Amino acid sequence: MRRFVPLLCLLLAAAPAWAQTCPPDGWTREQLVVLKQSGFAVADTGQRHALALGLAECLGTNDAELRDGIAYEALAAWMRKGELSTETLRALRERLYSMLGEADQDGFAWPFAALALSEVARTDRVSPWMTPAERATMVLRATTYLESVRDYRGFDPATGWRHGVAHGSDWLMQLSLNPALDGPQLHRILDAVSAQVVPAAGIAYVHGEPQRLAAPVVFAAQRGVLDENGWKAWFAALLPRLGDPSLAWRDPQWLARRHDLVAFLQAVYVEADQSEDKRMRAVLPGVVAALKALP
């Protein structure tokens, strides 16, 4: 720990102007590949915590293996094993928050910061460490992020994944599972999801986005966030997002929006129909009514 504390303090002090280097200082790409082959085993606590903070900078690289296969996978592995301290989790969370406010020329940093933040949220769900104020801030940042996504690219064979909507949905899913969230916070999550179920841009989701958007809705339903009538109103409010009725079946963007809405409704329906939970089944009448009301 004596090696770790000064380094972490230095990183925290310099947080507003992090040197965005990837691979992190002291590491080569080849060394990180070998680290992955070891299952990201780093015995020295201080080295592991410092590397976790350094790897955050790789979440925006256009190197898919470094970004997705190493940086994200390493962070997720350490967080799921409980191998990062609360101090490091806070530092990592704040760095990821700041990434969401920085320029993202290549379109990778924001969605992968959101995906890593979903893992940070999971750590608090599994073993609470955030204060209520910190948790409220995370709900606000997560919902704001999902609502703000306008880059709908998913997988690119040359550069890998972006997937902003799906990653934002994963972040909200982890939050919706957290019993510490209250009713208004769950309602805020539902509002954010509804903003991306039927993108106004008329983008046809083809990378699993409707299923990922459905997940936080399903878990919020299991919390009893709305009753049957509330769900009917919530699903009915999605229908006008299809756009001008005169364009029905005659406009590519209208068709894309209908495709997205159908896929989302069906994803929720499957989960609700297979559940024996009364709170979950309260979703069904609203989903069925929306499906029947579709042009």
Backbone as numpy.savetxt, mean C-alpha at the origin, in Angstrom:
# Nx Ny Nz CAx CAy CAz Cx Cy Cz
25.56 -2.85 19.87 24.74 -1.64 19.87 25.60 -0.37 19.87
26.85 -0.44 20.38 27.67 0.77 20.43 28.02 1.28 19.04
28.09 0.33 18.08 28.33 0.76 16.70 27.08 1.33 16.08
25.91 0.87 16.50 24.64 1.22 15.89 24.13 2.60 16.30
24.22 2.92 17.60 23.59 4.14 18.08 24.16 5.39 17.43
25.49 5.59 17.37 26.00 6.80 16.72 25.61 6.88 15.26
25.63 5.74 14.55 25.28 5.75 13.14 23.82 6.11 12.94
22.94 5.53 13.75 21.52 5.83 13.61 21.25 7.29 13.94
21.92 7.80 14.97 21.73 9.22 15.31 22.17 10.11 14.16
23.28 9.73 13.52 23.76 10.50 12.37 22.74 10.47 11.24
22.15 9.29 10.99 21.16 9.17 9.92 19.93 10.00 10.22
19.50 9.94 11.48 18.32 10.72 11.86 18.58 12.21 11.73
19.77 12.65 12.16 20.09 14.06 12.10 20.14 14.56 10.67
20.52 13.69 9.76 20.67 14.08 8.36 19.45 13.75 7.53
18.36 13.32 8.16 17.19 12.81 7.42 16.68 13.74 6.33
16.61 15.08 6.53 16.08 15.93 5.46 16.93 15.93 4.19
18.21 15.53 4.31 19.08 15.58 3.13 19.86 14.29 2.98
19.15 13.18 3.01 19.81 11.88 2.89 20.55 11.80 1.55
21.75 11.22 1.63 22.47 10.95 0.38 21.80 9.77 -0.30
21.15 10.01 -1.37 20.36 8.97 -2.02 21.27 8.08 -2.86
21.96 7.19 -2.18 22.88 6.29 -2.86 22.33 4.88 -2.83
22.43 4.21 -3.95 22.01 2.83 -4.05 22.95 2.12 -5.03
23.64 1.07 -4.60 23.59 0.43 -3.29 24.07 1.36 -2.17
23.68 1.06 -0.93 24.12 1.90 0.20 25.64 1.91 0.32
26.16 2.96 0.92 27.61 3.07 1.11 28.13 1.83 1.84
29.23 1.30 1.33 29.85 0.14 1.96 29.36 -1.18 1.41
28.39 -1.12 0.49 27.84 -2.34 -0.09 27.92 -2.26 -1.61
28.15 -3.40 -2.24 28.07 -3.49 -3.69 26.82 -4.26 -4.05
26.43 -4.15 -5.30 25.27 -4.91 -5.76 25.50 -6.41 -5.57
26.71 -6.85 -5.85 27.03 -8.26 -5.72 26.90 -8.73 -4.28
27.34 -7.91 -3.34 27.22 -8.27 -1.93 25.75 -8.36 -1.51
24.92 -7.48 -2.04 23.50 -7.52 -1.71 22.83 -8.75 -2.30
23.27 -9.16 -3.48 22.73 -10.39 -4.07 23.09 -11.59 -3.19
24.31 -11.63 -2.71 24.72 -12.72 -1.81 23.92 -12.66 -0.52
23.69 -11.44 -0.03 22.88 -11.29 1.20 21.48 -11.86 1.00
20.90 -11.62 -0.15 19.58 -12.18 -0.44 19.62 -13.70 -0.42
20.67 -14.27 -0.98 20.80 -15.71 -1.02 20.89 -16.31 0.38
21.34 -15.52 1.35 21.43 -15.97 2.74 20.12 -15.79 3.50
19.09 -15.27 2.81 17.84 -14.98 3.50 17.89 -13.68 4.25
18.79 -12.78 3.81 18.99 -11.46 4.43 19.43 -11.59 5.90
20.25 -12.56 6.16 20.76 -12.76 7.51 21.90 -11.79 7.79
21.68 -10.88 8.74 22.72 -9.95 9.19 22.78 -10.08 10.70
23.81 -10.74 11.20 23.89 -11.06 12.62 24.10 -9.81 13.48
24.88 -8.88 12.99 25.17 -7.68 13.76 23.96 -6.75 13.74
23.41 -6.49 14.90 22.19 -5.67 15.00 22.39 -4.28 14.42
23.50 -3.65 14.78 23.74 -2.31 14.30 23.87 -2.26 12.79
24.57 -3.22 12.22 24.74 -3.27 10.77 23.40 -3.49 10.08
22.56 -4.37 10.65 21.25 -4.65 10.04 20.37 -3.41 10.06
20.35 -2.71 11.17 19.50 -1.53 11.27 19.99 -0.42 10.34
21.30 -0.22 10.27 21.83 0.80 9.38 21.56 0.44 7.92
21.69 -0.85 7.58 21.44 -1.27 6.20 19.97 -1.11 5.85
19.09 -1.36 6.79 17.65 -1.18 6.53 17.37 0.26 6.12
17.97 1.20 6.83 17.76 2.60 6.50 18.40 2.94 5.15
19.56 2.35 4.89 20.22 2.60 3.60 19.46 2.03 2.43
18.86 0.86 2.62 18.14 0.22 1.51 16.88 0.98 1.13
16.38 1.82 2.00 15.21 2.63 1.63 15.50 3.43 0.37
16.77 3.81 0.18 17.12 4.61 -0.99 17.05 3.81 -2.28
17.06 2.48 -2.17 16.98 1.64 -3.36 15.54 1.43 -3.82
14.57 1.90 -3.05 13.17 1.70 -3.43 12.78 2.54 -4.64
13.61 3.51 -5.01 13.30 4.34 -6.16 14.17 4.06 -7.37
15.06 3.08 -7.27 15.96 2.81 -8.39 15.21 2.14 -9.54
15.73 2.33 -10.75 15.10 1.67 -11.90 15.64 0.25 -12.11
16.49 -0.21 -11.19 16.99 -1.58 -11.19 15.98 -2.44 -10.43
15.19 -3.22 -11.16 14.09 -3.96 -10.54 14.56 -4.94 -9.47
15.70 -5.58 -9.70 16.19 -6.56 -8.73 16.60 -5.88 -7.43
17.28 -4.73 -7.55 17.66 -4.00 -6.34 16.44 -3.44 -5.63
15.53 -2.90 -6.38 14.35 -2.24 -5.81 13.39 -3.23 -5.15
12.96 -4.20 -5.93 11.89 -5.11 -5.53 12.45 -6.37 -4.89
13.43 -6.97 -5.56 13.94 -8.26 -5.11 14.88 -8.19 -3.94
15.51 -7.02 -3.71 16.44 -6.91 -2.59 15.97 -5.89 -1.56
15.83 -4.61 -1.93 15.49 -3.59 -0.94 14.15 -3.88 -0.27
13.10 -4.04 -1.08 11.79 -4.28 -0.46 11.76 -5.62 0.27
12.29 -6.66 -0.37 12.24 -7.98 0.26 13.03 -8.03 1.56
14.16 -7.34 1.60 14.96 -7.30 2.83 14.19 -6.59 3.94
13.65 -5.42 3.62 12.91 -4.68 4.63 11.72 -5.48 5.14
10.98 -6.10 4.22 9.82 -6.90 4.62 10.25 -8.08 5.49
11.35 -8.75 5.10 11.82 -9.91 5.86 12.20 -9.51 7.28
12.95 -8.43 7.42 13.38 -8.01 8.76 12.20 -7.56 9.60
11.26 -6.84 8.99 10.10 -6.39 9.77 9.22 -7.55 10.18
9.03 -8.52 9.30 8.16 -9.66 9.63 8.81 -10.58 10.67
10.11 -10.56 10.76 10.79 -11.34 11.78 10.99 -10.55 13.07
10.56 -9.30 13.10 10.74 -8.47 14.28 12.18 -8.11 14.54
12.97 -7.95 13.47 14.40 -7.73 13.61 14.81 -6.27 13.49
13.86 -5.37 13.48 14.18 -3.94 13.48 13.60 -3.32 14.75
14.39 -2.49 15.39 13.94 -1.84 16.64 12.88 -0.79 16.35
12.16 -0.41 17.38 11.17 0.66 17.24 11.82 1.94 16.76
13.02 2.22 17.25 13.74 3.43 16.84 14.01 3.40 15.34
14.43 2.23 14.85 14.71 2.10 13.42 13.43 2.17 12.61
12.36 1.55 13.10 11.08 1.60 12.40 10.59 3.03 12.26
10.76 3.82 13.31 10.34 5.23 13.23 11.18 5.98 12.21
12.50 5.75 12.23 13.37 6.43 11.28 13.03 6.01 9.85
12.79 4.72 9.66 12.43 4.22 8.33 11.10 4.80 7.88
10.13 4.81 8.77 8.82 5.36 8.43 8.93 6.82 7.99
9.70 7.61 8.73 9.81 9.03 8.39 10.53 9.22 7.06
11.52 8.37 6.78 12.20 8.48 5.49 11.24 8.13 4.36
10.44 7.09 4.55 9.48 6.70 3.53 8.42 7.78 3.34
7.98 8.40 4.41 7.04 9.52 4.29 7.66 10.62 3.43
8.94 10.94 3.72 9.56 12.04 2.98 9.71 11.69 1.50
9.92 10.42 1.20 10.02 10.01 -0.21 8.73 10.29 -0.96
7.60 10.16 -0.27 6.32 10.42 -0.92 6.13 11.91 -1.24
6.95 12.75 -0.65 6.86 14.18 -0.92 7.95 14.69 -1.85
8.80 13.78 -2.32 9.90 14.16 -3.22 9.53 13.83 -4.66
10.28 14.39 -5.58 10.06 14.10 -7.00 10.31 12.62 -7.26
9.52 12.05 -8.15 9.66 10.63 -8.50 9.64 10.52 -10.02
10.75 10.90 -10.61 10.82 11.02 -12.07 10.53 9.70 -12.78
11.02 8.60 -12.23 10.85 7.31 -12.90 9.59 6.57 -12.46
8.93 7.06 -11.43 7.67 6.47 -11.01 7.78 5.23 -10.15
8.96 4.98 -9.56 9.12 3.80 -8.72 9.10 4.12 -7.23
9.65 5.27 -6.85 9.85 5.57 -5.43 8.53 5.64 -4.66
7.54 6.31 -5.22 6.29 6.47 -4.47 5.58 5.14 -4.23
5.34 4.33 -5.26 4.65 3.08 -4.98 5.43 2.13 -4.09
6.77 2.13 -4.21 7.52 1.21 -3.35 7.70 1.75 -1.95
7.68 3.06 -1.79 7.62 3.62 -0.44 6.30 3.22 0.22
5.21 3.28 -0.55 3.90 2.89 -0.01 3.89 1.42 0.36
4.50 0.57 -0.48 4.52 -0.86 -0.19 5.34 -1.14 1.08
6.48 -0.47 1.21 7.28 -0.65 2.42 6.53 -0.13 3.65
5.79 0.95 3.48 5.00 1.48 4.59 3.88 0.52 4.99
3.41 -0.30 4.05 2.42 -1.30 4.44 3.03 -2.30 5.42
4.32 -2.59 5.24 4.99 -3.49 6.17 5.25 -2.81 7.51
5.55 -1.52 7.48 5.68 -0.77 8.73 4.34 -0.80 9.49
3.26 -0.58 8.76 1.93 -0.63 9.38 1.65 -2.00 9.97
2.10 -3.03 9.29 1.88 -4.39 9.79 2.58 -4.61 11.13
3.81 -4.09 11.27 4.53 -4.28 12.54 3.74 -3.69 13.70
3.09 -2.56 13.47 2.30 -1.93 14.54 1.02 -2.72 14.80
0.49 -3.35 13.77 -0.71 -4.18 13.96 -0.39 -5.43 14.76
0.76 -6.04 14.47 1.14 -7.29 15.13 1.60 -7.04 16.57
2.36 -5.98 16.77 2.86 -5.63 18.10 2.88 -4.11 18.22
1.80 -3.51 18.74 1.63 -2.06 18.71 2.82 -1.29 19.30
3.25 -0.29 18.56 4.33 0.57 19.04 4.07 2.04 18.70
3.15 2.32 17.79 2.84 3.70 17.46 1.90 4.30 18.50
2.02 5.60 18.68 1.05 6.31 19.51 -0.23 6.51 18.70
-1.35 6.81 19.36 -2.57 7.09 18.59 -2.37 8.21 17.57
-1.58 9.21 17.93 -1.34 10.32 17.01 -0.53 9.86 15.80
0.47 9.01 16.02 1.26 8.49 14.91 0.39 7.64 13.99
-0.48 6.86 14.60 -1.35 5.99 13.80 -2.32 6.84 12.98
-2.85 7.89 13.58 -3.76 8.77 12.85 -3.05 9.44 11.69
-1.80 9.83 11.91 -1.01 10.43 10.83 -0.81 9.43 9.70
-0.56 8.17 10.04 -0.35 7.17 9.01 -1.62 6.94 8.20
-2.77 6.91 8.87 -4.03 6.76 8.14 -4.20 7.91 7.16
-3.91 9.12 7.59 -4.03 10.29 6.73 -3.07 10.20 5.55
-1.83 9.82 5.81 -0.85 9.73 4.73 -1.19 8.61 3.75
-1.66 7.48 4.28 -1.98 6.35 3.41 -3.18 6.65 2.52
-4.21 7.24 3.09 -5.41 7.54 2.30 -5.12 8.65 1.29
-4.34 9.64 1.71 -3.97 10.71 0.79 -3.15 10.17 -0.37
-2.24 9.25 -0.06 -1.42 8.67 -1.13 -2.29 7.93 -2.14
-3.16 7.03 -1.68 -3.95 6.26 -2.63 -4.82 7.17 -3.48
-5.42 8.16 -2.88 -6.27 9.08 -3.64 -5.47 9.87 -4.67
-4.18 10.09 -4.40 -3.37 10.94 -5.27 -2.78 10.21 -6.47
-2.85 8.88 -6.48 -2.19 8.12 -7.55 -2.79 8.47 -8.91
-1.93 8.85 -9.83 -2.35 9.11 -11.21 -1.49 8.33 -12.21
-0.49 7.66 -11.71 0.35 6.82 -12.54 -0.19 5.39 -12.39
-0.86 4.91 -13.42 -1.54 3.62 -13.35 -0.75 2.49 -14.00
0.55 2.73 -14.22 1.36 1.66 -14.79 1.52 0.52 -13.78
1.52 -0.70 -14.32 1.72 -1.86 -13.47 3.07 -2.48 -13.74
3.07 -3.57 -14.51 4.32 -4.28 -14.79 4.87 -3.90 -16.15
6.17 -3.67 -16.18 6.88 -3.41 -17.43 7.98 -4.46 -17.55
8.04 -5.19 -18.65 9.04 -6.26 -18.78 10.47 -5.77 -18.61
10.73 -4.52 -18.98 12.10 -4.01 -18.92 12.47 -3.49 -17.54
11.51 -2.88 -16.85 11.83 -2.20 -15.59 11.09 -2.74 -14.38
10.17 -3.68 -14.57 9.49 -4.28 -13.43 8.22 -3.54 -13.03
7.91 -3.64 -11.76 6.64 -3.13 -11.24 6.71 -1.67 -10.80
5.58 -0.99 -10.96 5.30 0.28 -10.29 4.11 0.03 -9.35
2.89 -0.08 -9.93 1.73 -0.61 -9.19 1.28 0.27 -8.02
1.16 1.57 -8.29 0.81 2.50 -7.22 -0.50 2.21 -6.54
-1.55 1.89 -7.31 -2.86 1.64 -6.71 -2.82 0.39 -5.84
-2.21 -0.66 -6.34 -2.15 -1.91 -5.57 -1.34 -1.73 -4.29
-0.21 -1.05 -4.38 0.62 -0.87 -3.20 -0.06 0.03 -2.18
-0.73 1.06 -2.65 -1.49 1.89 -1.73 -2.61 1.11 -1.06
-3.24 0.21 -1.81 -4.29 -0.64 -1.25 -3.73 -1.58 -0.20
-2.53 -2.11 -0.43 -1.90 -2.98 0.56 -1.65 -2.23 1.87
-1.24 -0.98 1.75 -1.02 -0.14 2.93 -2.34 0.03 3.70
-3.40 0.32 2.99 -4.69 0.48 3.64 -5.21 -0.84 4.20
-4.90 -1.94 3.54 -5.32 -3.25 4.05 -4.72 -3.50 5.43
-3.42 -3.25 5.57 -2.79 -3.47 6.86 -3.39 -2.56 7.94
-3.71 -1.35 7.57 -4.34 -0.45 8.53 -5.75 -0.90 8.88
-6.51 -1.36 7.89 -7.89 -1.78 8.16 -7.94 -2.99 9.08
-6.86 -3.78 9.10 -6.79 -4.95 9.98 -6.42 -4.58 11.42
-5.97 -3.36 11.62 -5.48 -2.96 12.94 -6.66 -2.63 13.86
-6.84 -3.37 14.95 -7.98 -3.12 15.84 -7.92 -1.77 16.54
-6.76 -1.11 16.49 -6.64 0.19 17.14 -7.30 1.31 16.35
-7.62 1.05 15.07 -8.29 2.09 14.27 -9.75 2.21 14.69
-10.26 3.42 14.67 -11.65 3.64 15.06 -12.54 3.77 13.82
-13.84 3.95 14.06 -14.81 4.04 12.97 -14.51 5.12 11.96
-14.28 6.37 12.38 -13.97 7.42 11.41 -12.75 7.11 10.57
-11.75 6.47 11.14 -10.56 6.13 10.37 -10.87 5.06 9.33
-11.71 4.09 9.68 -12.11 3.07 8.71 -12.95 3.69 7.60
-13.80 4.65 7.95 -14.59 5.35 6.92 -13.66 6.12 5.97
-12.60 6.70 6.53 -11.65 7.43 5.69 -10.98 6.47 4.71
-10.69 5.27 5.15 -10.10 4.26 4.27 -11.07 3.90 3.15
-12.33 3.73 3.47 -13.33 3.41 2.44 -13.44 4.54 1.42
-13.36 5.77 1.89 -13.42 6.90 0.96 -12.24 6.87 -0.02
-11.06 6.55 0.50 -9.88 6.52 -0.36 -9.99 5.41 -1.39
-10.47 4.25 -0.97 -10.64 3.14 -1.91 -11.62 3.53 -3.02
-12.72 4.13 -2.63 -13.74 4.48 -3.63 -13.21 5.44 -4.68
-12.21 6.23 -4.33 -11.64 7.18 -5.28 -10.89 6.51 -6.41
-10.44 5.25 -6.19 -9.64 4.58 -7.21 -10.32 3.35 -7.80
-11.49 2.99 -7.32 -12.19 1.83 -7.88 -12.50 2.05 -9.36
-12.91 3.26 -9.70 -13.25 3.59 -11.08 -12.49 4.86 -11.47
-11.25 4.74 -11.90 -10.47 5.93 -12.23 -11.12 6.76 -13.32
-11.18 8.04 -13.09 -11.80 8.93 -14.08 -11.05 8.89 -15.41
-9.75 8.58 -15.35 -8.93 8.56 -16.56 -9.33 7.45 -17.52
-10.15 6.52 -17.06 -10.58 5.44 -17.94 -9.47 4.45 -18.23
-8.73 4.09 -17.19 -7.65 3.11 -17.31 -8.19 1.74 -16.94
-8.02 0.77 -17.80 -8.48 -0.59 -17.50 -7.45 -1.30 -16.63
-7.85 -1.66 -15.44 -6.95 -2.39 -14.55 -6.72 -3.81 -15.08
-5.47 -4.17 -15.27 -5.15 -5.52 -15.77 -4.06 -6.20 -14.93
-3.70 -5.57 -13.80 -2.63 -6.12 -12.98 -3.12 -6.46 -11.57
-4.38 -6.84 -11.45 -4.90 -7.27 -10.16 -5.32 -6.17 -9.21
-5.41 -4.94 -9.70 -5.75 -3.82 -8.83 -7.13 -3.96 -8.16
-8.19 -4.40 -8.87 -9.49 -4.50 -8.21 -9.47 -5.43 -6.99
-8.76 -6.54 -7.09 -8.68 -7.45 -5.96 -7.94 -6.83 -4.78
-6.90 -6.06 -5.09 -6.14 -5.41 -4.01 -6.96 -4.29 -3.38
-7.74 -3.57 -4.20 -8.62 -2.54 -3.66 -9.72 -3.15 -2.79
-10.15 -4.35 -3.14 -11.22 -5.00 -2.39 -10.77 -5.39 -0.98
-9.51 -5.69 -0.80 -9.03 -6.23 0.48 -9.32 -5.31 1.67
-8.96 -4.00 1.63 -9.28 -3.16 2.79 -10.78 -3.01 3.01
-11.56 -3.09 1.95 -13.02 -3.02 2.10 -13.52 -4.26 2.83
-13.02 -5.41 2.45 -13.42 -6.67 3.09 -13.09 -6.64 4.58
-11.89 -6.20 4.92 -11.51 -6.21 6.33 -12.22 -5.12 7.13
-12.53 -4.00 6.49 -13.33 -2.98 7.16 -14.74 -3.51 7.41
-15.27 -4.28 6.46 -16.60 -4.88 6.64 -16.60 -5.84 7.81
-15.54 -6.60 7.96 -15.45 -7.53 9.09 -15.40 -6.81 10.42
-15.05 -5.54 10.39 -15.05 -4.72 11.61 -16.42 -4.11 11.87
-17.38 -4.33 10.95 -18.72 -3.78 11.14 -18.80 -2.28 10.92
-17.98 -1.77 9.99 -17.91 -0.33 9.80 -19.22 0.24 9.26
-19.98 -0.55 8.48 -21.28 -0.12 7.94 -22.30 -1.24 8.12
-23.55 -0.85 8.22 -24.60 -1.87 8.24 -25.06 -2.12 6.80
-26.07 -2.96 6.62 -26.50 -3.34 5.28 -26.92 -2.13 4.46
-27.67 -1.23 5.05 -28.11 -0.03 4.31 -26.93 0.88 3.98
-25.99 0.94 4.90 -24.81 1.76 4.65 -24.01 1.23 3.47
-23.89 -0.09 3.39 -23.17 -0.68 2.27 -23.93 -0.48 0.96
-25.23 -0.57 0.99 -26.01 -0.34 -0.23 -25.73 1.06 -0.77
-25.70 2.03 0.13 -25.44 3.41 -0.30 -24.01 3.56 -0.80
-23.06 2.90 -0.14 -21.66 3.02 -0.53 -21.42 2.45 -1.93
-21.94 1.28 -2.20 -21.76 0.67 -3.51 -22.54 1.42 -4.59
-23.73 1.90 -4.25 -24.52 2.64 -5.23 -23.81 3.92 -5.66
-23.05 4.51 -4.75 -22.33 5.75 -5.06 -21.21 5.54 -6.06
-20.82 4.30 -6.30 -19.77 4.03 -7.27 -20.29 4.09 -8.71
-21.56 3.82 -8.89 -22.13 3.72 -10.24 -22.00 5.01 -11.05
-22.27 6.19 -10.48 -22.14 7.42 -11.27 -20.73 7.67 -11.79
-19.75 7.00 -11.21 -18.37 7.20 -11.65 -18.11 6.62 -13.04
-19.06 5.87 -13.56 -18.92 5.37 -14.93 -18.91 6.52 -15.93
-19.55 7.62 -15.58 -19.54 8.78 -16.46 -20.82 8.95 -17.24
-20.77 9.76 -18.26 -21.93 10.12 -19.07 -22.65 8.87 -19.60
-23.92 8.67 -19.21 -24.65 7.48 -19.67 -24.79 7.40 -21.19
-24.74 8.54 -21.86 -24.88 8.53 -23.32 -23.67 7.88 -23.99
-22.57 7.71 -23.23 -21.37 7.10 -23.79 -21.34 5.58 -23.58
-22.35 5.06 -22.90 -22.35 3.64 -22.56 -22.17 2.77 -23.80
-21.17 1.89 -23.71 -20.86 0.90 -24.74 -20.34 1.52 -26.04
-20.06 2.82 -26.03 -19.60 3.47 -27.25 -18.33 4.28 -27.05
-17.71 4.15 -25.90 -16.54 4.95 -25.57 -15.51 4.08 -24.86
-14.26 4.06 -25.32 -13.25 3.19 -24.71 -13.03 3.46 -23.22
-13.04 4.72 -22.83 -12.82 5.03 -21.42 -14.02 4.60 -20.57
-15.21 4.76 -21.10 -16.39 4.29 -20.37 -16.31 2.77 -20.20
-15.92 2.08 -21.23 -15.80 0.63 -21.16 -14.73 0.21 -20.15
-13.63 0.95 -20.10 -12.58 0.64 -19.13 -13.09 0.85 -17.71
-13.83 1.94 -17.50 -14.37 2.19 -16.16 -15.36 1.10 -15.75
-16.19 0.66 -16.69 -17.13 -0.41 -16.37 -16.38 -1.70 -16.03
-15.36 -1.99 -16.79 -14.53 -3.17 -16.53 -13.97 -3.13 -15.10
-13.46 -1.98 -14.70 -12.87 -1.85 -13.37 -13.91 -2.03 -12.28
-15.08 -1.43 -12.47 -16.12 -1.52 -11.45 -16.62 -2.95 -11.32
-16.84 -3.62 -12.44 -17.30 -5.01 -12.38 -16.28 -5.88 -11.66
-15.01 -5.71 -12.00 -13.96 -6.53 -11.39 -13.90 -6.30 -9.88
-14.05 -5.07 -9.45 -14.04 -4.75 -8.02 -15.25 -5.36 -7.32
-16.43 -5.16 -7.88 -17.65 -5.69 -7.26 -17.59 -7.21 -7.16
-17.10 -7.84 -8.19 -17.01 -9.30 -8.17 -16.00 -9.78 -7.13
-14.90 -9.05 -6.98 -13.89 -9.43 -5.99 -14.48 -9.35 -4.57
-15.23 -8.30 -4.30 -15.86 -8.17 -2.98 -16.93 -9.25 -2.79
-17.70 -9.48 -3.85 -18.78 -10.47 -3.78 -18.25 -11.85 -3.42
-17.17 -12.26 -4.05 -16.61 -13.59 -3.79 -16.23 -13.73 -2.33
-15.58 -12.72 -1.78 -15.17 -12.78 -0.37 -16.38 -12.81 0.56
-17.37 -11.98 0.27 -18.55 -11.92 1.14 -19.38 -13.18 1.04
-19.51 -13.70 -0.16 -20.34 -14.89 -0.37 -19.75 -16.11 0.32
-18.44 -16.16 0.47 -17.79 -17.31 1.09 -17.68 -17.17 2.61
-18.10 -16.03 3.13 -17.96 -15.78 4.56 -19.24 -16.14 5.33
-19.06 -16.60 6.54 -20.20 -16.86 7.42 -20.37 -15.74 8.45
-19.52 -14.74 8.37 -19.57 -13.60 9.28 -20.74 -12.70 8.88
-21.66 -12.46 9.80 -22.84 -11.64 9.49 -22.46 -10.24 9.05
-21.41 -9.70 9.64 -20.99 -8.35 9.26 -20.47 -8.33 7.82
-19.80 -9.40 7.44 -19.30 -9.49 6.07 -20.43 -9.72 5.09
-21.37 -10.53 5.46 -22.49 -10.83 4.55 -23.44 -9.64 4.39
-23.33 -8.67 5.29 -24.12 -7.44 5.15 -23.73 -6.66 3.90
-22.57 -7.00 3.35 -22.09 -6.35 2.13 -22.86 -6.84 0.90
-23.31 -8.09 0.94 -23.85 -8.75 -0.26 -25.01 -8.02 -0.94
-26.03 -7.58 -0.22 -27.14 -6.92 -0.93 -26.69 -5.69 -1.71
-25.77 -4.92 -1.15 -25.29 -3.74 -1.84 -24.48 -4.08 -3.07
-23.65 -5.12 -2.98 -22.87 -5.54 -4.14 -23.77 -6.06 -5.25
-24.72 -6.90 -4.88 -25.64 -7.47 -5.87 -26.45 -6.38 -6.53
-26.94 -5.43 -5.75 -27.74 -4.34 -6.30 -26.91 -3.52 -7.28
-25.65 -3.26 -6.95 -24.80 -2.50 -7.86 -24.53 -3.26 -9.14
-24.29 -4.56 -9.03 -24.07 -5.37 -10.23 -25.30 -5.37 -11.14
-26.47 -5.48 -10.55 -27.70 -5.49 -11.32 -28.01 -4.14 -11.95
-27.53 -3.09 -11.31 -27.80 -1.72 -11.81 -26.83 -1.30 -12.91
-25.78 -2.08 -13.14 -24.82 -1.73 -14.19 -25.47 -1.73 -15.57
-25.12 -0.76 -16.40 -25.60 -0.78 -17.78 -25.10 -2.03 -18.50
